[in-house]
């Protein structure tokens, strides 16, 4: 076809919506939503959110992800996929208990501002260098531990639902790893329907409406929720998200990505956007050959992911009502299954370096303990305990090294008679 030949509408559609790219975007959103929407629901409930506020959370997150996925991908012509912070939602599900919605929103804004400043100043790498990766991984594993154990705790009272989900997940991880969580959710839905656990009369089809909550800034909540949310988001989401892009050959500048995700989160936080960050697992769906044979066109998969996220957000009320109708056992089981891989990766990273293993174990145990001191939650104290252990270990090693060196010098002097 010559350059002057007219392009048919069908060709235009195929150029803008290649089937492989559209499918990749849809799968990325389905995996992201089904594996962690229950955590968002649990986090919102922990802050005392009602059905309207939960739907507003979904709307704000959907709009934020649509803007960042499509906007950043079109700007950099790379498959930049964003997601809400699944580990952040898990942290909030435990850390927001007893916290008012206004103070929770204040923590969201504070975390977003920290991310925004990280992007504007370019000190993301310097910040992460001060938090050893094993400690950040141990912090995440400690936060997620109760969700992993919750999967098996549910087998005690809901074995017919939780066990088939777990068994199918293990099988699918070997045969169809990309769809393992989706398949587990499907069999769980069927099993819970057979046992009469669903309450479909509560499901309603309706559009979500924004609910504004004025942020309140309480220093205890900012330290116990805002700071750990920032650390977990940067260490467990943005860091691997950048690694996925770089590993796929996309050298996208990091600072603008952080600046825009932080700015969008800050703007939408009063409506429930608790965390918007670079995706890692779902991003890999849009950066591979399955998304498009031409790597220069794979950004379209991320654009379509943004479109589907917008649909999820607009139907936030329906998503919220569906989650209300879901059996409690199904919600906890799918949350646990969706986080198994993250827990495994976190523990592997936490214990990989022998020199920091003790500090990582202390961080993990202190965080998992759920201890609250001075009104500040365990995530902060776990990180502080690990950092203190690291400092003391380094001091002890240096002191031992100096002592051993002095002893060697004395021995050499004695042998030479000096």
Beta strands, then each sheet from edge to edge (+ up, - down):
strand 1: 82-84
strand 2: 276-278
sheet 1: 1+ 2-
end
